[in-house]
Structure formats: structure tokens, C-alpha cells
């Protein structure tokens, strides 16, 4: 199955990341959250995640210190810090923060992956907003949710939330992918993959930032 993943990823991402990445708005989070609530009713929740990218005028060291303190206070967990990177991992969640120096401004990337079924997309967004820098700018959010399909109508449930005229499809080895615009104007990307362990559906906006 490793061979499948290696050949599959470039195909998926060359399709899903065409064009510039738009800024995610609050309504977009609600759209993905609503889809997540629908598809997790009759299917097995596997994982959801959020990635936040932004710019900051703080120094790399100051930004790392501020975020580390916020994580310890807001999420009440102890993290590891090394080489301008903050990491935390347990059996149910994984957090990684990277801060690096760009030409004129410093950049931050916060990734949060979750396997707790009772923690939805909006919950993750609220937690990330608590630990991000309040002096940042150009915030960009990326969201996704993944389920193991038990109900054959799961794919149809997602499609019903998207304008049919906007859908663009491709077939990929052991699956398919499509992107489109929701009825509220949110950019949605969807991947359907079949492995030996079952069939999986992953839905993200504006792109799916994790390989699958």
C-alpha cells in the first residue's frame, strides 16, 4: 500500500492546488463544519485538522515564546521546542508550529491534527485562534475532515452541498477527486480513496493540506 500512496499524492495535489490559494472566511469554516457533521453521522470519523499560516513583525524568538506560552496556558499541555519549532503529540492529537525568517517579515505555520470525534472543525479553529499571535497579519486557514465510509451515500451527501455546475472531477488510481464551490461560495476539495482497509472520504477547504 505504500506504493499506492507514493503514486497517488502528486496526482491529487496537482489537481487540488491549481491557482492561488484564497483566504478562508468564517462562513467557509461553517460550511466545512456542517459537511463534517453530516458525513460523520453514519460513517466512522477518522481525523480532522486545521492549518493556520500568517505573517508577524515579531522576531522568530519572540513569536515562538508567545505561542509556547499560549499553548501551555490555553490548551494546558507541555510542548517541546527545538530549532524554531514547537511540537506536541499524543494518541489523539498532534500540534506543530514552525516559525521562520523571510526577507522582510517572519512567517508562522500552525498545524493541528485531531482524532477525537467530539471535537469538530470549529472547535479546532477556536483553539488555534487562542494560541496564534494577536499581532499577526494575512491569516490563511486550511481545514479538512476524513471519514471511513460505512454509508454508500456519503459521497452524495458532500455533492449535495456543492453547486453542480462548479464541480471539476478527475479519476485517480483507486479513487477519484473533485473540487467545486459550495452553495455559500466556499471552495471545497474532495478526495475518495479505496485502500485494503476500506473506503475513505476526505473533504477540505480551500485545499486539503494533508496527504492521504
C-alpha positions, 0 to 999 in steps of 0.5 A, spaced: 500 500 500 505 504 500 506 504 493 499 506 492 500 512 496 507 514 493 503 514 486 497 517 488 499 524 492 502 528 486 496 526 482 491 529 487 495 535 489 496 537 482 489 537 481 487 540 488 492 546 488 491 549 481 491 557 482 492 561 488 490 559 494 484 564 497 483 566 504 478 562 508 472 566 511 468 564 517 462 562 513 467 557 509 469 554 516 461 553 517 460 550 511 466 545 512 463 544 519 456 542 517 459 537 511 463 534 517 457 533 521 453 530 516 458 525 513 460 523 520 453 521 522 453 514 519 460 513 517 466 512 522 470 519 523 477 518 522 481 525 523 480 532 522 485 538 522 486 545 521 492 549 518 493 556 520 499 560 516 500 568 517 505 573 517 508 577 524 513 583 525 515 579 531 522 576 531 522 568 530 524 568 538 519 572 540 513 569 536 515 562 538 515 564 546 508 567 545 505 561 542 509 556 547 506 560 552 499 560 549 499 553 548 501 551 555 496 556 558 490 555 553 490 548 551 494 546 558 499 541 555 507 541 555 510 542 548 517 541 546 521 546 542 527 545 538 530 549 532 524 554 531 519 549 532 514 547 537 511 540 537 506 536 541 503 529 540 499 524 543 494 518 541 489 523 539 492 529 537 498 532 534 500 540 534 506 543 530 508 550 529 514 552 525 516 559 525 521 562 520 525 568 517 523 571 510 526 577 507 522 582 510 517 579 515 517 572 519 512 567 517 508 562 522 505 555 520 500 552 525 498 545 524 493 541 528 491 534 527 485 531 531 482 524 532 477 525 537 470 525 534 467 530 539 471 535 537 469 538 530 472 543 525 470 549 529 472 547 535 479 546 532 479 553 529 477 556 536 483 553 539 488 555 534 485 562 534 487 562 542 494 560 541 496 564 534 499 571 535 494 577 536 499 581 532 499 577 526 497 579 519 494 575 512 491 569 516 490 563 511 486 557 514 486 550 511 481 545 514 479 538 512 475 532 515 476 524 513 471 519 514 471 511 513 465 510 509 460 505 512 454 509 508 454 508 500 451 515 500 456 519 503 459 521 497 452 524 495 451 527 501 458 532 500 455 533 492 449 535 495 452 541 498 456 543 492 453 547 486 453 542 480 455 546 475 462 548 479 464 541 480 471 539 476 472 531 477 478 527 475 479 519 476 485 517 480 488 510 481 483 507 486 479 513 487 477 519 484 477 527 486 473 533 485 473 540 487 467 545 486 464 551 490 459 550 495 452 553 495 455 559 500 461 560 495 466 556 499 471 552 495 471 545 497 476 539 495 474 532 495 478 526 495 475 518 495 480 513 496 479 505 496 485 502 500 485 494 503 482 497 509 476 500 506 473 506 503 475 513 505 472 520 504 476 526 505 473 533 504 477 540 505 477 547 504 480 551 500 485 545 499 486 539 503 493 540 506 494 533 508 496 527 504 492 521 504 
